[in-house]
Amino acid sequence: MNNFRCVAIDASGGKWFGSEYGGVSYVDDADTPADTQDDRWTSFTTADGLLHNTVHAIVIDADGAKWIATDGGISYLDDAKTPNDKDRRSMGVVYIQRRIGR
């Protein structure tokens, strides 16, 4: 079972969920929140560069960047398709690539 621990809503209404063991999940509900049939889910885990799959908080800054607090440190996801940068792990921040088709 994967329990959601936090949620954040971005400027376009996209919902970001942080989970206990499954990383971060993004849902685009196609502006029909009552109809789950057209929902598109995208997940980000350690396989994508997230520092840890246990997420405690997601903060979206004024530029739309997502700051993700995990058991392993802070991961950063921006909307400019920043490539993975695993060399930054020593700083406690890692950039993960955006895979959402918007």
N, C-alpha and C positions, 0 to 999 in steps of 0.2 A: 504494500500500500504506500502511496506517495502523498504525504500531507502537505498542503500549501501552508506556508508560514507568513507570507506577505504578498501584497499586491500593490501595483502602481499603475496609473493610467496616464498615457502620454497625451500630447497635444492633439493628436488625431483620433483619440478615443481608443487606441489600442491598449489592451490589458496585458500587463507583465506580472507573472506569478513566480514567486520564489518558493522552492519546495525544500522539504527536509532532506531528501536524498537524490532528487532528480534534476538539480540545477535550476535553470530559469526556463519558463515556457511563456511564449507570446501567443495571444489569440487575436486574430482579426475577425470580428463577427460580421463583417460586410454591412455594417449599420443595421443589422437585424438581430438585436440581442435576444429576442424571444425565440428565434429560429436557429437552433444549433446545427441544422443540416448543412448550412453554408459556411460554418466556421472553419478557419484555417489556422492550425497550430504549428508553431515552430519552437523547437527546444534547443537550448544551449547547455552543454555539459563540459566536463573536463576534457572530453575528446575535441571540443571546439576551442579550448584554451581557458575556460573558466577555471579559477584556481581551486575550487572545491565544489562538490555537488550539493552541499548543505548551504542554503541561502537564508540569511537572517533579515536582510533589508534590500530594497531597491529604491534608489533615489534618482529622479530625472531632473537634470539641471535645466537652466534657461535656454541652453543651446540644443536640448533634446537628447543629450548624452545620458546613458544609463550607468549609474555607479552601483555595483552589486557587492554587498557585504557578504562574504562567505567565511566558512571556518578556516580557509587558507589565506585570507586577505581580501583586498578590494580588487575586483575586476571592473573594467571599463569597456563599455560598448557604445560606439558613436554611430551616427547616421551617415557618415561619410565613407563607409566601407573600409575602415581602417583594417589592414591585415593583421593577422596574429603576430604578436611580438612577445615570444616566450622569454626573451632575454631580459625583459623588465621584471621577471618574477622576483629578482633580488630586491627590487624596490617595493614589492608587495602589491604592485598594480600590473595587470596584464590586459592587453587589448585583444578583444575577440572580434572576429569578422561578422558583419551583419549579413544574414542570409534570408532576409525577408524581401519578398518581391514587391516592393512599392516603388 
